Amino acid sequence: MHRAWAAFKAHPYISNVLGYTTLFASADLIQQSMLGGKHTTGSTPEDTAGIDWHQTARVATVGFCFHANFNYHWLRGLERMLPGGGVRAVTGKVVVDQLIAAPLTISAFYIGLSLLENREDPLEDWRQKFWTSYKAGVVYWSIMQAVNFALVPPVARTTFLGGIALTFTIFLCHLRKQPNQKLE
């Protein structure tokens, strides 16, 4: 364990980005497994069985290209802007995180996946599901980020964030698979 921690500290960017991406993609796999695998309109069990690996690859791509890198640099910037783990610093970090990072990361999730799927309207899922995701996220992430900022050393925060993002990303993947309602 000591060697792993030493390697993690020696290469924090690589360790955090790869760790976060792995956890982010795992969330899609878990979500698909919980829902019984790939959901299609096929009429035979073979049509609906299994994992949609293309979907997981798209989630991993969004996780790697945006979320992992953004969060690594974002958390470092927050620590420089509001250093320390005291109540005032942690509260400030949580508020700034929810006002700036949360809308960006949720938007990147919905829009990024829609672009990778070549959807006709890449903003449709975002318009339909952003506010539900954001409201749920404010409750979940405020608590989780307070723990992250107060207890986790800065060098490991992105990977810790990936671990707690696993649960929220399962929620986002599930919500994204729900049919969109027609806006009036």
N, C-alpha and C positions, 0 to 999 in steps of 0.2 A: 504494500500500500504506500509505503514511503517513497518508493521509486516512481510509482504512478503520479503521486502528488508533485514530486520533483520535476518530472517531465511536463506535467500540467503547468507548473509555475515557470518552467524554462520556455515554454511555447504557448503562452496564454491565448493568443489570437487563434492559432490553428486548433488548439484544444477546445476552446469555447465555440468556435464556429462549427466544427465538425460535431461536437457534442449536441449543440442546439439543433442542427439540421437533422441528425439521427433521431432525436426525440420528436421533432416536428413531423417527420415522415412516419414515425411509429404511431403517432396519433391518428393518422389516416388509416393505417392498417388496423388499429384497434377499433376504430369507428366502423370500418367495413366488416370486421369480424363480429362485432356486436349486433350489426344489422343483418348478418347472414351472408355477407359477401356482396358481390356485384349485383346491383339492381338494374335489371333491364325489363323490357316489356315482353320478353320471351315467354313462351307457354310451357316449355319443358324445363325440368330441374337443371339440365345441363346449361341452359341459357342463363340461369340466374346464379349458378354456383361459382365459388371461387372469389379471388381477389382481383380487383381492377388495378393491375400494376401500373398502367399508364396514368391513372389518377394519382396513385401514390408517388410516382415519379414527378408529376406536376406539383404536388404538394411539397415534395422535397426540393424541387427547383425554386419555388417561391420562398421556402424556408431558407435555403442556402443563399440565393441571390439577393434577397431583401432582409428577411427577418433576422437571421443570425448575424449578418454583418451590421445591420442597423442597430440591433440591440447591443452588440459589443461596443460600438462607438458611442451610442446613446448613454449607456450606463457609465462609461468612463467620463463622458462629458458632464453627466449629472453629479458624479462624485467630485469633479473639479469645481463645479458651480456651487454645490452645497455639500462641502466635505463633512465627514463624520457620521456617527451612528446615534447621536442624541435625538431626543423626541422632536425638537424643532427641525433639524436637518432631515430626518426621516419623513416627517410630515410634509415638508417642502418638496422633497423628491417625489413622494407619492402624488401630490397635487399636480406638479409639473408633468409627471409621467402620464397621468390620466387626461390632462388637457391637451398635450401635444403628441406623445408617442401612441397612446391608445387609438385615436382616430386614424393616424397614419398606418399603423400596423393592421388594423381591421380593414382599412381601405385597400392596402396592398394585398391582403389575402384574397378578398373577393375579386378585385379588378385583375390582379395577377393571374389567378386561376382562369378567369374568363378569357383573358388574352391568350393564355396557353392553349385553351380549348378552341380558339378562333371563333368565339361566339359573335353572333351578328351585333348584339348590343352588349359590350363588355361592362357596362355600368348597371345592367338590369339587376343582378344579384345584389350589388352594392346598394342600390336604391331601395330594394325590397327588405334587406336584412341588416343594414348598417345599424339602425337605431336599436333594434332588439339586441344585437351583439354588443353594442357599446354600453347599453344600460346593464346588461348582465356582467359585462367586463368590469365596469366601475366597481361593482360590489366585490367580485372575485379578486381582481387585480389590486385593489386598494389594500386588502388584507395580505395577499401574497407578496406584494412589493414591499410592504412594511416589514415583513419577516426578512425578505431578501436584503433590504438596506440596513436593517438593524443587526442581523446575525451572520450574514455570509460575507466572507472576505471579498473585497472588490475583484480580485483575480479570478474568482470562481462564479461571479454573479450571472454571467451570461448562460453558463451551463445550468446553474440552479434555475434560472428563468426558463430555460428549455424544459426542465423537469416539470415545473409547475404549468408551463404552457401546454404540456401534453394534455392535461385535462381540458383546458379551454379550447384547444385546437380540435379535440374530439367533438366538443360542442359545436364549434364553427363548421367542421366537416359535416356533421349531422344536419345542422340548420341549413347549410348550403344545398343539401340533397332534397330538402323539402320543396314542394312546388311553390313557385312565386304566385302571389295574389295579384290580380289585375288592379293597377292603380287607376283611380278615377279622377 
